[in-house]
């Protein structure tokens, strides 16, 4: 299931994306304000020539792993690819500079809640290091709170909690 936001009132509409194909236009009517709007499935018109890395990410092959965020309230699932360097994880909001923004109404998640640093060791193996933002409500790894100054090596499959959202690291 996917969700879209009404461009007028911001309310969210859930729909089953598996019923549609790339290039197809889907029309919606907002139940709250009555606004009619449409979206088109497929590639963005703004990016005509994607890089090889973007192609791999689109195909589901995130070269440096990804995080899967599941919001507790609606069980809405989002997959966000990771890049080399700092991946700042936070709540999506206009003007937010975090590069891994989670679309959520969870106000217990800060705009820059935590950071996963992705690097390669001398053997070329990908290494993940987690640290708190610092955040107001803390970052939890497997149910244990991480101190703001602490850095923890994490492995694929690690479960993080930031606010009411659970995040899983995938390689």
ZIPE-V804712 format. One record per pair of residues at least 4 apart in sequence whose C-alpha atoms are under 7 Angstrom apart, sorted by the first residue. I is the first residue (numbers start at 1). J is the second residue. If there is no record, write none. Layout:
i=I j=J
i=I j=J
//
This chain:
i=1 j=14
i=1 j=15
i=1 j=16
i=1 j=17
i=2 j=14
i=2 j=15
i=2 j=16
i=2 j=17
i=3 j=12
i=3 j=13
i=3 j=14
i=3 j=15
i=4 j=12
i=4 j=13
i=4 j=14
i=5 j=10
i=5 j=11
i=5 j=12
i=5 j=13
i=6 j=10
i=6 j=11
i=6 j=12
i=6 j=30
i=8 j=35
i=9 j=33
i=20 j=24
i=21 j=41
i=22 j=41
i=22 j=42
i=23 j=40
i=23 j=41
i=23 j=42
i=24 j=40
i=24 j=41
i=25 j=38
i=25 j=39
i=25 j=40
i=25 j=41
i=26 j=38
i=26 j=39
i=26 j=40
i=27 j=37
i=27 j=38
i=27 j=39
i=28 j=36
i=28 j=37
i=28 j=38
i=29 j=34
i=29 j=35
i=29 j=36
i=29 j=37
i=30 j=34
i=30 j=35
i=30 j=36
i=50 j=54
i=50 j=55
i=51 j=55
i=52 j=56
i=53 j=57
i=54 j=58
i=55 j=59
i=56 j=60
i=56 j=61
i=56 j=62
i=57 j=61
i=57 j=62
i=57 j=81
i=62 j=66
i=62 j=81
i=64 j=82
i=64 j=83
i=64 j=84
i=64 j=171
i=65 j=81
i=65 j=82
i=65 j=170
i=65 j=171
i=66 j=79
i=66 j=80
i=66 j=81
i=66 j=82
i=66 j=169
i=66 j=170
i=66 j=171
i=67 j=79
i=67 j=80
i=67 j=81
i=67 j=167
i=67 j=168
i=67 j=169
i=67 j=170
i=68 j=77
i=68 j=78
i=68 j=79
i=68 j=80
i=68 j=167
i=68 j=168
i=68 j=169
i=69 j=77
i=69 j=78
i=69 j=79
i=69 j=165
i=69 j=166
i=69 j=167
i=69 j=168
i=70 j=75
i=70 j=76
i=70 j=77
i=70 j=78
i=70 j=165
i=70 j=166
i=70 j=167
i=71 j=75
i=71 j=76
i=71 j=77
i=71 j=164
i=71 j=165
i=71 j=166
i=72 j=164
i=72 j=165
i=80 j=100
i=82 j=87
i=83 j=87
i=83 j=118
i=84 j=118
i=84 j=119
i=85 j=117
i=85 j=118
i=85 j=119
i=86 j=115
i=86 j=116
i=86 j=117
i=86 j=118
i=87 j=99
i=87 j=100
i=87 j=115
i=87 j=116
i=87 j=117
i=88 j=98
i=88 j=99
i=88 j=100
i=88 j=112
i=88 j=114
i=88 j=115
i=88 j=116
i=89 j=98
i=89 j=99
i=89 j=100
i=89 j=101
i=89 j=112
i=89 j=113
i=89 j=114
i=89 j=115
i=90 j=98
i=90 j=100
i=90 j=101
i=90 j=102
i=90 j=109
i=90 j=110
i=90 j=111
i=90 j=112
i=90 j=113
i=91 j=101
i=91 j=102
i=91 j=103
i=91 j=104
i=91 j=109
i=91 j=110
i=91 j=111
i=92 j=96
i=92 j=101
i=92 j=102
i=92 j=103
i=92 j=104
i=92 j=111
i=96 j=111
i=98 j=112
i=106 j=163
i=106 j=164
i=108 j=137
i=108 j=163
i=109 j=113
i=109 j=162
i=109 j=163
i=110 j=135
i=112 j=133
i=113 j=132
i=113 j=133
i=113 j=134
i=113 j=135
i=114 j=131
i=114 j=132
i=114 j=133
i=114 j=134
i=114 j=139
i=115 j=130
i=115 j=131
i=115 j=132
i=115 j=133
i=116 j=128
i=116 j=129
i=116 j=130
i=116 j=131
i=117 j=128
i=117 j=129
i=117 j=130
i=118 j=126
i=118 j=127
i=118 j=128
i=118 j=129
i=119 j=126
i=119 j=127
i=119 j=128
i=120 j=124
i=120 j=125
i=120 j=126
i=120 j=127
i=121 j=125
i=121 j=126
i=121 j=127
i=128 j=153
i=128 j=154
i=128 j=155
i=129 j=151
i=129 j=152
i=129 j=153
i=129 j=154
i=130 j=151
i=130 j=152
i=130 j=153
i=130 j=154
i=131 j=148
i=131 j=150
i=131 j=151
i=131 j=152
i=132 j=138
i=132 j=139
i=132 j=146
i=132 j=148
i=134 j=148
i=137 j=163
i=138 j=145
i=138 j=146
i=138 j=162
i=139 j=145
i=139 j=146
i=139 j=161
i=139 j=162
i=140 j=144
i=140 j=145
i=140 j=146
i=140 j=160
i=140 j=161
i=140 j=162
i=141 j=145
i=141 j=146
i=141 j=159
i=141 j=160
i=141 j=161
i=142 j=159
i=142 j=160
i=146 j=150
i=154 j=158
i=156 j=169
i=156 j=170
i=156 j=171
i=157 j=168
i=157 j=169
i=157 j=170
i=158 j=168
i=158 j=169
i=159 j=166
i=159 j=167
i=159 j=168
i=159 j=169
i=160 j=166
i=160 j=167
i=160 j=168
i=161 j=165
i=161 j=166
i=161 j=167
i=162 j=166
//
